[in-house]
């Protein structure tokens, strides 16, 4: 019988492997048709969402009892989750899924705005590593690469 800790490790690795190709394609092969197809499909995000949902709803009583209204309640939730590595996997999938969803949004939006790819790649890299900071960079870069307001009013 597969131990829970081993199962959690396997699912963790599947999640990491599900997102990595999408990030690599968007950063290093943005002009490939495959990249656009994969980014628009959200398939990796959906895989993570599926496993996240299975983990969370198979242990729903644990979460129903959680206190989400206080910092101490959230701290207690993380401490209790150490007893069940699947909760740690669920938390990690939460980060991976949302970072990738934001990353694909950044990729599509900045490409449609004709932002040079170096700035898209930097935004994606930081979104992959530091989530909200990468999103902030993408907004800043997009602002500076918008068509000049003088030419729009002519």
Secondary structure, DSSP 8 states (H G I E B T S, - for coil): ---HHHHHHHHHHHHHHHHHHHHHHHHH-TTSHHHHHHHHHTHHHHHHHHHHHHHHHHTHHHHHT---SSHHHHHHHHHHHTT-HHHHHHHHHHHHHHHHHHHHHHHHHHHHTT--HHHHHHHHHHHHHHTHHHHHHHHHHHHHTS--HHHH--
